[in-house]
Amino acid sequence: MSILSGKNILLGITGGIAAYKTAWLVRLLVKSGANVKVVMTPAAKDFITPLTLSTLSKHPVHSSFTNEDDENAVWNNHVDLGLWADLFVIAPATANTLSKMANGVCDNLLMATYLSAKCPVYFAPAMDLDMYKHESTLRSFKILKNYGNTMIPAESGELASGLVGEGRMAEPEAIVSYIENDILGKLPLRGKKVLITAGPTYEAIDPVRFIGNHSSGKMGFEIAKAAANLGAKVVLVSGPTHQKASHSLIEVIPVTSAQEMYEAVHQYFETVGVAILSAAVADFTPKEVAQQKIKKKTDTLTLELTKTKDILASLGEIKKHQYLVGFALETDNELENAKGKLKKKNLNLIVLNSLNDKGAGFQGDTNKVTFIDHKDQITEFELKSKAEVAVDLMNKIISEIDA
């Protein structure tokens, strides 16, 4: 899955011959999973039609402050467009538009939107060779970079004038790749590897029955998604669950039993910088597993159980450089029990939640947690979605490992 998936991308198109390439650019952005809206300068419509772009983006295309064919003259709100966008990409960016951007000239909807945008702005210059190298154009590049805008370098090749040289707009594939790599390169966990466990474990009684718990795996999968969105390569060891991970930076290792999870975690632990064990691992497993289905011959059934290996404690014993996080689901003496677990298992951080808190625990989409770190700092949070809890957790970890 592309890092652009789910992002709102506003594409600004100006009046240059390279505008014909923007149909394919819109297609690629949509294919990456982004939501795309288009703003055109009036001159851009001489090179490509709004109908084409609207069909590909599945959104109306805006080129003026009011809809031209609307008798009621509904205003196209440039502020709303700017605030909607997670990214603003101006391609092609002509010398004329670049000069306006650099000097704050606001004479069309695209420029008004640019001046209102709060998001990162990328621009892909497109012009003839001499225009590209002109001192005024180089000045525009410098000013826009100083504003914090990101320039997608033009390519060398045959230009509309017949000359061959620099000034040709980057190809749509190169533009998308450049933006993806730029975003990834700025992410705080880029290049780091994170190990996460999620879901329940199932301990077999016979070929049909098992001992398990109500964990859905939602919390662990949200943590994996949050870590991947920050650039980390994630190894997600998951017990049986219906949850799906579609991010390209997440590798799911499916397991069933506590022993399988133990083996998988130890296989990867040495290579990671952060390990977050959120799985609800069974504490006990049947001492003997029947090879055939146990028949219901008596009114009672006695099972002899034996303790499973404590995965979290085993990692605490061997950790070196790793930042180790555990979870504690408690029903009484919550804080004291969590602090004891933190110290006993040699953790850097423990995430406490209680079944006594409404909206917390298994199956639901929300959780109410408290962070307790190895410095005995305690941070309580209100009830939040598990996605928000995952973001809070990753922010805490980043603040610790960067300190």
C-alpha positions, -999 to 999 in steps of 0.1 A, spaced: 0 0 0 13 34 -9 21 60 18 -4 82 -1 -33 59 6 -61 77 23 -45 112 19 -64 141 4 -43 154 -25 -52 187 -42 -37 189 -77 -32 224 -91 -28 225 -129 -15 255 -148 -15 265 -184 15 247 -200 16 220 -226 27 195 -199 -9 197 -186 -18 169 -209 1 145 -186 -20 153 -156 -48 129 -167 -23 101 -160 -10 118 -129 -46 119 -114 -50 82 -124 -18 72 -106 -27 92 -74 -61 76 -73 -46 42 -79 -23 48 -49 -54 52 -27 -54 90 -25 -85 112 -27 -79 137 -54 -94 171 -62 -83 193 -90 -80 231 -93 -71 246 -127 -61 280 -139 -83 292 -167 -54 288 -192 -50 252 -182 -83 243 -198 -68 251 -232 -46 220 -228 -69 195 -210 -106 194 -202 -121 196 -168 -144 167 -178 -115 144 -183 -100 153 -149 -134 152 -131 -141 117 -145 -107 104 -134 -107 120 -99 -145 114 -93 -147 150 -80 -158 183 -96 -130 203 -111 -127 240 -100 -112 267 -121 -130 299 -110 -144 314 -78 -179 306 -90 -193 279 -112 -196 294 -146 -228 277 -156 -246 282 -123 -271 310 -124 -270 312 -86 -232 318 -87 -222 293 -59 -188 303 -45 -160 278 -47 -144 283 -13 -106 284 -18 -101 282 20 -120 250 23 -101 235 -6 -68 244 11 -78 231 45 -91 198 29 -58 189 14 -31 169 32 -8 176 2 -10 203 -25 8 193 -58 11 220 -85 20 203 -118 28 216 -142 40 247 -125 47 273 -152 71 302 -149 41 326 -146 25 306 -118 58 302 -100 64 339 -100 29 345 -86 35 320 -59 68 336 -50 54 371 -49 19 365 -35 0 375 -66 -35 363 -62 -55 366 -94 -71 332 -98 -87 304 -77 -55 283 -78 -34 311 -64 -60 319 -37 -60 282 -27 -22 281 -26 -21 311 -3 -47 295 20 -32 260 22 -17 248 55 -4 215 41 30 206 24 32 220 -11 50 203 -40 56 220 -74 68 204 -106 82 231 -129 75 229 -167 88 254 -192 113 259 -220 150 256 -215 159 293 -215 129 301 -193 140 274 -168 175 289 -165 164 325 -164 175 344 -133 139 353 -124 129 317 -125 158 306 -104 149 333 -79 113 319 -78 127 284 -71 148 298 -42 120 318 -27 95 289 -28 120 265 -12 126 291 15 88 291 21 91 254 28 77 243 -6 93 212 -22 104 213 -58 101 182 -79 131 187 -103 124 190 -140 138 165 -164 160 169 -195 145 160 -228 128 173 -259 108 204 -252 78 219 -270 100 244 -287 120 217 -303 150 224 -281 165 196 -260 174 203 -224 162 209 -188 127 222 -182 105 192 -191 80 184 -163 88 152 -145 68 122 -157 37 113 -136 53 81 -123 83 101 -112 62 127 -95 43 101 -75 75 83 -66 93 115 -56 64 125 -33 62 91 -17 100 89 -11 100 125 3 73 117 28 89 84 38 123 101 42 109 126 67 90 100 89 105 96 124 106 58 123 121 55 88 146 27 87 136 13 121 121 -22 126 93 -28 151 80 -61 164 43 -62 175 21 -91 187 -16 -90 185 -47 -111 190 -54 -142 212 -37 -175 212 -57 -208 209 -45 -237 230 -57 -270 215 -77 -295 237 -84 -318 208 -86 -314 170 -119 -295 174 -118 -276 207 -94 -251 222 -88 -227 252 -88 -191 241 -100 -156 250 -120 -127 235 -92 -107 221 -101 -94 186 -65 -82 177 -78 -47 169 -54 -29 193 -23 -47 180 -33 -41 143 -39 -4 150 -5 -1 166 11 -18 136 -7 6 113 4 36 133 40 24 133 40 18 96 25 52 89 55 66 107 79 48 84 87 17 104 91 -17 90 67 -38 111 67 -75 119 32 -83 132 30 -117 149 -8 -123 152 -29 -150 167 -62 -160 151 -81 -129 141 -103 -114 114 -83 -82 113 -64 -73 81 -32 -53 75 -29 -39 40 1 -16 46 32 -24 24 55 -19 55 36 -45 76 46 -82 74 20 -104 92 33 -137 107 2 -158 116 4 -181 146 -21 -201 166 -7 -212 200 14 -195 227 43 -217 218 42 -207 182 40 -170 192 70 -175 215 91 -190 187 81 -164 162 88 -135 185 122 -149 195 131 -154 158 127 -116 151 135 -99 184 172 -96 179 168 -76 147 143 -50 160 146 -17 178 112 -17 194 90 -46 205 53 -40 215 36 -71 230 -1 -64 229 -13 -100 223 -35 -117 249 -15 -148 253 -30 -178 271 -15 -183 305 -22 -220 305 -23 -248 279 -35 -284 281 -7 -307 292 -19 -333 268 -38 -327 235 -62 -355 225 -55 -368 190 -92 -375 184 -122 -355 193 -131 -361 229 -166 -377 231 -192 -365 256 -194 -397 276 -196 -381 311 -211 -351 328 -178 -336 336 -144 -333 319 -111 -327 338 -82 -311 320 -47 -308 334 -32 -275 324 4 -263 324 18 -228 323 27 -214 289 61 -196 285 60 -160 295 70 -143 262 73 -108 276 94 -118 305 117 -139 283 123 -109 261 130 -87 291 157 -112 301 176 -110 268 169 -74 256 199 -53 248 192 -22 227 154 -29 223 127 -6 237 103 -32 252 65 -24 257 40 -47 274 3 -45 281 -15 -52 313 -53 -59 314 -63 -57 351 -95 -60 371 -82 -50 406 -52 -31 421 -46 -21 385 -18 5 390 1 -16 416 -1 -48 394 10 -29 363 40 -13 381 50 -48 394 48 -62 359 69 -34 345 98 -40 369 96 -78 371 97 -82 333 123 -55 327 101 -33 305 106 2 293 69 10 292 37 -7 302 2 1 289 -25 -4 315 -61 -9 308 -89 -21 331 -120 -42 325 -136 -19 350 -135 10 326 -165 12 303 -154 10 266 -120 -6 274 -109 -41 268 -116 -68 242 -137 -66 210 -146 -29 211 -132 0 190 -122 21 220 -98 18 249 -89 37 280 -52 34 289 -26 46 313 11 47 303 37 38 330 73 41 320 106 28 336 111 63 352 78 58 370 61 85 350 24 79 348 2 93 320 -36 88 320 -57 92 289 -94 95 284 -115 70 265 -103 71 229 -105 50 197 -79 23 195 -65 41 165 -59 72 186 -45 51 214 -20 36 189 -9 70 178 -4 81 214 16 50 221 39 55 191 44 92 200 54 82 235 79 56 222 94 81 197 99 107 225 117 80 246 140 66 219 149 100 206 156 115 240 
